[in-house]
Amino acid sequence: MLGLVTARGGSKGFPGKNLARLAGRPLVCWSHRALAGLRDRRLGLVVRLSTDCESIAGAWPEGDRPGDLRPAALARDAATSLSVVEHELERLAGRGEPCDAVLLVQPTCPLVTAADLDALWRGFEDSGGFEGNGSAVLAAELDHPHAWSFTANGRGRVEPIGAWGTARRQDESAGLRPIGCYMVSAGFLREHGAFVVPGETAVVEIPRARAVDIDEAGDLEIAAAVMRRASGERGIVIRSGSVEK
């Protein structure tokens, strides 16, 4: 099993995002912490980092630090997580280290724990796992029901996205969103070319409070507040890191 964290150096919306510090730890290292905790529970898990940035590689714990950087073609804005995963699988297979499955953890979900990843692993096994074409995704409940969502049309007026109504929250089924953690077999990727396929991928839910997605600097403050509430600690410091080019 390949436990893979993907972390580009070039974040345009939040420069230096993957090195921004949360509770004294670079954001990318929270993903390592969760995977390292899972590795203690699950034999056969190999933890790796895919990055194009020397600073991000240098922040990664030394024992698991990558020996080389991601090719530049896979670090552009158009590059997808799927293409990076496929590259890593091909590279490892070429070195005589084929992987049966991949656990992808994105650095933007720092509150995901080793226990969450262990639950994802169990969901993956229930979906077919290593024996078949298994796939599982970590998810959390949306803040509001889908029926409350809308967009603005060309005249700046409300335009429904789906069925429109005045349904109460308690009458609506909860929508879910992915957290940034996926577990798929190599066979599933070969067959579908995707991490998630409707009707096939198992859903593993975690509490919404731990589903903070770091997309901008303000999200770090939210994550820190959740951590303070969970630990009872005060004075967590957040500061943005910089990515050397």
Secondary structure, 3 states (H helix, E strand, C coil): CEEEEEECCCCCCCCCHHHCEECCEEHHHHHHHHHHHHHCCCCCCEEEEEECCHHHHHHCCHHHCCCCCCCHHHCCCCCCHHHHHHHHHHHHHHCCCCCCEEEEECCCCCCCCHHHHHHHHHHHHHCCCCCCCCEEEEEEECCCCHHHCEEECCCCCEEECCCCCCCCHHHCCCCEEEEEEEEEEHHHHHHHCCCCCCCCCEEEECCHHHCCCCCCHHHHHHHHHHHHHHHCCCCCCEECCCCCC
